[in-house]
Amino acid sequence: MTQNIFIKQLLDAFNSDSHLCDHPNCLISSMKGFLNGMIYGGKVRFIHSLVMEILFSKSSSIYDKLKNMIKPTLEHSINLGAFVFIYKTSVCLIKRIFKTNNKLTNFIAGIIGAYFIWSKRSSVNVQIMLYLLSRNLLAISTLLSNKYFPDFTHGFSIVSMIVWGLVMYLFEAYPKALQSSLKQSMDFIYKESDL
């Protein structure tokens, strides 16, 4: 009974006339976001998969090559679309339930969406997480640099030095902790050149 009341309150909040959200219809916006996420994810991953198959595939059959391109493309496409749907829906519900337009709702909705979509480890999800992590670090370093060191115009240099210092330390001290493809690349570049 309590669960039904809660679901009814959520649906009422989602359909209310409150204009705390940036769009007039939350459900349509979430559904369109799902579609746009799928389209974008498909475009990006298909091209990436195609290039990887051309450059690095050891598979000789066309069927295997197509399968190796389509599987990650579908995963990326569906995951991104589903994340957008959950994220936008969560933002709408949080803003309407708590009657707030605070940007913290975006952070919370991002966590909710990531819990359901991105928290399962797969090669596609790891690549996307690493892509976002690097861009987050660069954005944060730029914000901090602009705030605390206005004469030093960009945080890129600091992030670059720390990232390269860390990866070289980890490679020499704890190589098994690195992602296997990175370790293999670094073994080829740094260790096999010692021979």
Residue frames relative to the residue before (quaternion, step in Angstrom):
aa qw qx qy qz dx dy dz
M 1.0000 0.0000 0.0000 0.0000 0.00 0.00 0.00
T 0.6738 0.4879 -0.2947 0.4702 3.60 0.86 -0.97
Q 0.6300 0.5370 -0.3283 0.4549 3.58 1.04 -0.79
N 0.6478 0.5148 -0.3162 0.4641 3.62 0.97 -0.79
I 0.6354 0.5163 -0.3269 0.4720 3.59 1.02 -0.77
F 0.6465 0.5228 -0.3149 0.4578 3.57 0.97 -0.89
I 0.6589 0.5009 -0.3050 0.4711 3.60 0.92 -0.91
K 0.6383 0.5153 -0.3273 0.4690 3.60 1.01 -0.79
Q 0.6447 0.5139 -0.3218 0.4656 3.61 0.99 -0.81
L 0.6381 0.5216 -0.3259 0.4632 3.59 1.01 -0.80
L 0.6728 0.4888 -0.2953 0.4704 3.57 0.91 -0.92
D 0.6310 0.5208 -0.3330 0.4687 3.59 1.02 -0.77
A 0.6561 0.5024 -0.3112 0.4695 3.57 0.96 -0.87
F 0.6601 0.5227 -0.3013 0.4475 3.57 0.98 -0.85
N 0.7588 0.3676 -0.1899 0.5031 3.57 1.07 -0.74
S 0.4369 0.7159 -0.4604 0.2911 3.58 1.25 0.03
D 0.5728 -0.6135 0.4332 0.3284 3.56 -1.28 0.31
S 0.3837 0.7357 -0.4811 0.2830 3.57 1.27 0.05
H 0.2005 -0.7991 0.5587 0.0951 3.58 -0.85 0.95
L 0.2043 0.7762 -0.5606 0.2037 3.54 0.83 0.99
C 0.6415 0.5051 -0.3228 0.4787 3.57 1.17 -0.51
D 0.5675 -0.6293 0.4288 0.3131 3.54 -1.26 0.44
H 0.7383 0.3557 -0.2081 0.5339 3.59 1.24 -0.13
P 0.5749 -0.6484 0.3830 0.3200 3.56 -1.04 0.73
N 0.8017 0.1409 -0.0778 0.5757 3.62 1.02 -0.65
C 0.3657 -0.7772 0.4741 0.1934 3.56 -0.34 1.29
L 0.6716 0.5119 -0.3133 0.4345 3.58 0.85 -0.90
I 0.6683 0.4815 -0.3027 0.4795 3.60 0.90 -0.89
S 0.6399 0.5239 -0.3217 0.4611 3.58 0.99 -0.81
S 0.6580 0.5028 -0.3044 0.4707 3.60 0.98 -0.84
M 0.6702 0.4886 -0.3031 0.4692 3.59 0.94 -0.84
K 0.6525 0.4875 -0.3196 0.4843 3.59 0.98 -0.78
G 0.6118 0.5453 -0.3387 0.4622 3.58 1.10 -0.68
F 0.6111 0.5420 -0.3384 0.4672 3.56 1.06 -0.79
L 0.6785 0.4910 -0.2844 0.4665 3.57 0.87 -0.98
N 0.6742 0.4872 -0.2999 0.4671 3.60 0.87 -0.92
G 0.6300 0.5333 -0.3289 0.4588 3.58 1.04 -0.77
M 0.6578 0.5016 -0.3106 0.4682 3.57 0.98 -0.84
I 0.6537 0.5121 -0.3178 0.4576 3.58 0.91 -0.87
Y 0.6877 0.4811 -0.2855 0.4627 3.57 0.82 -1.00
G 0.6591 0.5124 -0.3057 0.4577 3.58 0.90 -0.94
G 0.6505 0.5206 -0.3102 0.4579 3.56 1.01 -0.81
K 0.6511 0.5189 -0.3145 0.4560 3.58 0.93 -0.90
V 0.7031 0.4822 -0.2715 0.4466 3.54 0.77 -1.09
R 0.7311 0.4424 -0.2559 0.4521 3.59 0.75 -1.02
F 0.6186 0.5476 -0.3696 0.4253 3.62 0.97 -0.70
I 0.6599 0.4941 -0.3131 0.4716 3.58 0.89 -0.90
H 0.6430 0.5166 -0.3169 0.4682 3.59 0.93 -0.88
S 0.6803 0.4904 -0.2896 0.4613 3.61 0.86 -0.94
L 0.6239 0.5406 -0.3300 0.4579 3.56 1.03 -0.79
V 0.6733 0.4870 -0.2931 0.4729 3.58 0.86 -0.96
M 0.6584 0.5082 -0.3146 0.4575 3.60 0.92 -0.88
E 0.6480 0.5094 -0.3199 0.4672 3.59 1.00 -0.77
I 0.6610 0.5017 -0.3104 0.4638 3.59 0.93 -0.85
L 0.7597 0.4193 -0.2192 0.4461 3.57 0.83 -0.98
F 0.8565 0.2196 -0.0516 0.4642 3.58 0.80 -0.99
S 0.5062 0.6815 -0.4273 0.3111 3.62 1.15 -0.22
K 0.2580 -0.7460 0.5969 0.1437 3.51 -1.07 0.87
S 0.4973 0.6572 -0.4116 0.3890 3.55 1.34 -0.06
S 0.2726 -0.7893 0.5294 0.1499 3.55 -0.92 0.86
S 0.6682 0.5106 -0.3283 0.4301 3.60 1.07 -0.52
I 0.5673 -0.6003 0.4546 0.3334 3.55 -1.11 0.75
Y 0.6190 0.5613 -0.3380 0.4330 3.59 1.01 -0.85
D 0.6807 0.4800 -0.2887 0.4722 3.60 0.89 -0.94
K 0.6327 0.5277 -0.3303 0.4606 3.57 1.01 -0.80
L 0.6648 0.4944 -0.3015 0.4719 3.60 0.92 -0.90
K 0.6425 0.5193 -0.3192 0.4644 3.57 0.97 -0.86
N 0.6726 0.4986 -0.2885 0.4644 3.59 0.99 -0.86
M 0.6643 0.4616 -0.3031 0.5038 3.58 1.21 -0.37
I 0.7098 0.4863 -0.2711 0.4315 3.59 0.86 -0.94
K 0.6411 0.5558 -0.3447 0.4015 3.61 0.89 -0.87
P 0.7258 0.3955 -0.2818 0.4872 3.67 0.68 -0.88
T 0.5882 0.5677 -0.3706 0.4408 3.59 1.14 -0.57
L 0.6655 0.4873 -0.2988 0.4800 3.58 0.93 -0.87
E 0.6485 0.5203 -0.3276 0.4488 3.59 0.92 -0.88
H 0.6691 0.4931 -0.2964 0.4704 3.57 0.86 -0.97
S 0.6709 0.5211 -0.2896 0.4411 3.56 0.87 -1.00
I 0.7047 0.4516 -0.2689 0.4766 3.58 0.79 -1.00
N 0.6543 0.5173 -0.3209 0.4487 3.60 0.92 -0.86
L 0.6802 0.4770 -0.3062 0.4649 3.58 0.86 -0.88
G 0.6458 0.5156 -0.3208 0.4628 3.59 0.94 -0.81
A 0.6753 0.4890 -0.2914 0.4690 3.58 0.90 -0.93
F 0.6287 0.5288 -0.3422 0.4560 3.58 1.00 -0.78
V 0.6486 0.5174 -0.3225 0.4556 3.59 0.88 -0.93
F 0.6499 0.5175 -0.3177 0.4569 3.60 0.93 -0.88
I 0.6898 0.4647 -0.2848 0.4766 3.60 0.82 -0.97
Y 0.6483 0.5294 -0.3206 0.4434 3.59 0.92 -0.88
K 0.7104 0.4536 -0.2750 0.4626 3.59 0.72 -1.05
T 0.6357 0.5166 -0.3273 0.4711 3.57 1.01 -0.77
S 0.6572 0.5104 -0.3078 0.4613 3.59 0.95 -0.87
V 0.6274 0.5279 -0.3400 0.4606 3.59 0.95 -0.83
C 0.6670 0.5056 -0.3047 0.4546 3.57 0.85 -0.97
L 0.6931 0.4818 -0.2893 0.4514 3.56 0.81 -0.98
I 0.6588 0.5037 -0.3192 0.4587 3.60 0.88 -0.88
K 0.6720 0.4965 -0.3058 0.4565 3.60 0.88 -0.93
R 0.7141 0.4577 -0.2640 0.4592 3.56 0.91 -0.86
I 0.6550 0.5054 -0.3221 0.4602 3.59 0.95 -0.79
F 0.7843 0.3210 -0.1589 0.5065 3.58 0.85 -1.00
K 0.3324 -0.7846 0.4660 0.2381 3.58 1.35 0.08
T 0.5007 0.6154 -0.4376 0.4232 3.51 0.79 1.12
N 0.2221 -0.7500 0.6063 0.1436 3.53 -1.25 0.51
N 0.2695 0.7893 -0.4965 0.2404 3.55 1.24 0.58
K 0.5045 -0.6710 0.4576 0.2932 3.61 -0.97 0.85
L 0.4941 0.6457 -0.4307 0.3916 3.60 1.24 -0.22
T 0.5617 0.5990 -0.3923 0.4145 3.60 1.15 -0.51
N 0.6207 0.5409 -0.3430 0.4522 3.61 1.08 -0.66
F 0.6333 0.5246 -0.3170 0.4725 3.56 1.04 -0.81
I 0.6750 0.4903 -0.2869 0.4708 3.58 0.88 -0.97
A 0.6584 0.4991 -0.3079 0.4719 3.60 0.94 -0.85
G 0.6176 0.5394 -0.3358 0.4636 3.59 1.08 -0.68
I 0.6431 0.5091 -0.3107 0.4803 3.57 1.02 -0.81
I 0.6437 0.5184 -0.3212 0.4624 3.58 0.94 -0.88
G 0.6789 0.4870 -0.2918 0.4656 3.59 0.84 -0.94
A 0.6591 0.5084 -0.3081 0.4606 3.58 0.95 -0.86
Y 0.6004 0.5628 -0.3635 0.4366 3.58 1.03 -0.71
F 0.7450 0.4154 -0.2263 0.4702 3.57 0.84 -0.95
I 0.7939 0.3413 -0.1574 0.4779 3.61 0.96 -0.77
W 0.8315 0.3050 -0.1335 0.4448 3.59 0.57 -1.11
S 0.5661 0.6469 -0.3892 0.3311 3.63 1.15 -0.23
K 0.5801 0.5438 -0.3883 0.4658 3.62 1.22 -0.19
R 0.3805 -0.7485 0.4969 0.2191 3.56 -0.69 1.08
S 0.1999 0.7175 -0.6482 0.1584 3.54 -0.86 1.10
S 0.6623 -0.5114 0.3383 0.4305 3.59 -1.15 0.37
V 0.6371 0.5206 -0.3256 0.4659 3.59 1.02 -0.77
N 0.6926 0.4784 -0.2855 0.4582 3.60 0.81 -0.97
V 0.6242 0.5244 -0.3411 0.4680 3.61 1.03 -0.73
Q 0.6616 0.5085 -0.3174 0.4505 3.60 0.88 -0.88
I 0.6686 0.4917 -0.3054 0.4668 3.58 0.93 -0.87
M 0.6466 0.5168 -0.3215 0.4599 3.59 0.96 -0.85
L 0.6663 0.4889 -0.3081 0.4713 3.60 0.94 -0.85
Y 0.6013 0.5562 -0.3417 0.4608 3.57 1.06 -0.76
L 0.7109 0.4485 -0.2581 0.4762 3.58 0.84 -0.99
L 0.6173 0.5576 -0.3483 0.4321 3.59 0.98 -0.80
S 0.6778 0.4908 -0.3039 0.4553 3.58 0.84 -0.93
R 0.6820 0.4754 -0.2945 0.4713 3.58 0.95 -0.78
N 0.6072 0.5360 -0.3483 0.4719 3.59 1.13 -0.62
L 0.6548 0.5114 -0.3146 0.4591 3.59 0.91 -0.91
L 0.6652 0.4995 -0.3047 0.4638 3.56 0.93 -0.86
A 0.6549 0.5043 -0.3155 0.4661 3.60 0.95 -0.84
I 0.6676 0.4945 -0.3044 0.4659 3.61 0.90 -0.90
S 0.6597 0.5000 -0.3205 0.4606 3.59 0.93 -0.84
T 0.6324 0.5185 -0.3319 0.4702 3.60 1.05 -0.72
L 0.6449 0.5127 -0.3203 0.4676 3.60 0.96 -0.84
L 0.6819 0.4813 -0.2856 0.4709 3.60 0.89 -0.94
S 0.6429 0.5249 -0.3183 0.4582 3.55 0.99 -0.86
N 0.6690 0.4959 -0.3016 0.4643 3.60 0.91 -0.89
K 0.6879 0.4879 -0.2847 0.4558 3.58 1.03 -0.77
Y 0.8166 0.2945 -0.1263 0.4801 3.59 0.77 -1.04
F 0.7778 0.1900 -0.1140 0.5882 3.60 1.18 -0.44
P 0.0636 -0.8605 0.5030 0.0508 3.61 0.59 1.08
D 0.6250 0.5362 -0.3548 0.4427 3.61 1.12 -0.46
F 0.6591 0.4191 -0.2856 0.5553 3.57 1.24 -0.50
T 0.2763 -0.8703 0.3836 0.1381 3.53 0.12 1.36
H 0.8236 0.1481 -0.0781 0.5419 3.62 1.05 -0.36
G 0.4203 -0.7289 0.4938 0.2198 3.55 -0.96 0.92
F 0.4054 0.7443 -0.4600 0.2649 3.58 1.26 -0.13
S 0.6579 0.5330 -0.3230 0.4228 3.58 0.86 -0.94
I 0.6594 0.5059 -0.3095 0.4621 3.57 0.93 -0.88
V 0.6691 0.4887 -0.3043 0.4700 3.59 0.83 -0.95
S 0.6476 0.5306 -0.3223 0.4419 3.59 0.88 -0.88
M 0.6763 0.4883 -0.3005 0.4626 3.59 0.87 -0.91
I 0.6676 0.4923 -0.3072 0.4663 3.60 0.92 -0.86
V 0.6561 0.5181 -0.3144 0.4497 3.60 0.90 -0.92
W 0.6966 0.4583 -0.2814 0.4748 3.59 0.85 -0.93
G 0.6249 0.5261 -0.3411 0.4653 3.59 1.01 -0.70
L 0.6735 0.4990 -0.2915 0.4608 3.59 0.93 -0.91
V 0.6855 0.4815 -0.3145 0.4465 3.60 0.81 -0.90
M 0.6553 0.4960 -0.3290 0.4650 3.61 0.98 -0.72
Y 0.6281 0.5180 -0.3329 0.4757 3.60 1.04 -0.73
L 0.6731 0.4900 -0.2983 0.4668 3.59 0.85 -0.97
F 0.6364 0.5394 -0.3292 0.4424 3.59 0.98 -0.82
E 0.7284 0.4161 -0.2447 0.4862 3.58 0.92 -0.84
A 0.7609 0.3988 -0.2099 0.4669 3.61 0.93 -0.86
Y 0.8145 0.0631 0.0185 0.5764 3.60 0.95 -0.91
P 0.0267 -0.8635 0.5029 0.0284 3.62 0.68 1.00
K 0.6409 0.5376 -0.3391 0.4304 3.62 1.04 -0.63
A 0.5847 0.5796 -0.3717 0.4290 3.59 1.22 -0.29
L 0.6061 0.5675 -0.3525 0.4317 3.60 1.18 -0.46
Q 0.6039 -0.5256 0.4483 0.3975 3.54 -1.24 0.48
S 0.5916 -0.6438 0.3488 0.3374 3.58 -0.85 0.98
S 0.6666 0.4954 -0.3290 0.4494 3.63 0.89 -0.81
L 0.6290 0.5134 -0.3363 0.4772 3.61 1.06 -0.69
K 0.6518 0.5144 -0.3165 0.4586 3.59 0.91 -0.90
Q 0.6498 0.5142 -0.3220 0.4580 3.60 0.93 -0.85
S 0.6491 0.5064 -0.3180 0.4702 3.58 0.96 -0.84
M 0.6935 0.4732 -0.2832 0.4636 3.57 0.89 -0.91
D 0.5841 0.5538 -0.3717 0.4625 3.60 1.09 -0.63
F 0.6638 0.5057 -0.3017 0.4611 3.57 0.89 -0.95
I 0.7202 0.4617 -0.2606 0.4475 3.57 0.80 -1.03
Y 0.8169 0.3154 -0.1339 0.4640 3.60 0.74 -1.07
K 0.7539 0.3934 -0.2294 0.4736 3.61 0.87 -0.83
E 0.7019 0.4564 -0.2916 0.4625 3.59 0.84 -0.89
S 0.6003 0.5435 -0.3678 0.4571 3.59 1.20 -0.25
D 0.5560 0.6035 -0.3863 0.4212 3.61 1.30 -0.15
L 0.5990 0.6164 -0.3554 0.3673 3.59 1.16 -0.56
